[in-house]
Amino acid sequence: MHRNIHGYVVARYLGEVWNRGRIELLDELVHAEYVGHQSGRPVPCVGACALARVVRAARVAFPDLRFEILDQIQDADRVVVRCSKRAKYAEASDACIDIEQMLLFRFQEGKIIEQWSTVLFSSYDNELAFTRMVEWMLEPHELEFRTAAQAARSGAESAVRIPFLPHVRACIRESFDGANERDETRAPEMKDVARRIGMSPRTLQRRLQQVGTTFKQEVDGIRQELACEYLAKTARPLKEIALQLGFFEATSFFRSFRRWTRMSPLQFRLRAGGVDSAFTSA
């Protein structure tokens, strides 16, 4: 019974997520503690959010990407698949990939929790080229590893800059938006953001210190940006905005906003001039 279910999950994972780009199915098919290993990729892909970015990156580079299962072996909690992968490169009509892969999936609670991928090359010369846009969508710490290795090989004194901080800030902002969807009233925690970008909380804290900031400062900065945005562009009540930003009491929000801007939320909204004063009540 489990074998059939696991094979069905793998078929949907390759056919729907990778071939059609239906990333929304990852929560249904992939375990929250997913780890993906790939030959030639020194840093594993950790978490469904990281996997979603990898899928998006691949489909940006190869819009017609298609996996086809050629053979499959199943065990109690593992599925091994031999498959073909074909696609044309988006930025060059004469460039394409046509390879075979061996994929090993391990299951837990009916979902893919671990994956190993190995390319089976059959040509004398093989090459995959990726755009800078696709590289930006990879994990920041993976890019750091690659650029550092490239710099070492070329004798360069420094590696390419990695967009680490903007990536962290985007994850914090998404966490506030996600909390609203889940009807939660709390600020994002470091462990949650670290998991989203594939780092341990300690590594995230160290990396932030290296660029002269802290997780608390970044959360505070995103709160300020969102507060100003909500006040200037929406008619949402002040209490609702306070809850959205993780303040359990409106008075705490008012004190923080005055610290940020030297004015009250109501004064800021009135100066913005985009919202009728009838909607500014707390």
Secondary structure, DSSP 8 states (H G I E B T S, - for coil): -HHHHHHHHHHHIIIIIIHH--GGGHHHHEEEEEEEEETTEEEEEESHHHHHHHHHHHHHH-TT-EEEEEEEEE-SSEEEEEEEEEEE-TT-TT-EEEEEEEEEEEEETTEEEEEEEEEE--SS-------HHHHHHS-HHHHHHHHHHHHHHHT-SS-----HHHHHHHHHHHHHHHHHHTT------HHHHHHHTT--HHHHHHHHHHTT--HHHHHHHHHHHHHHHHHHH----HHHHHHHTT-SSHHHHHHHHHHHHSS-HHHHHHHH--S-GGG---
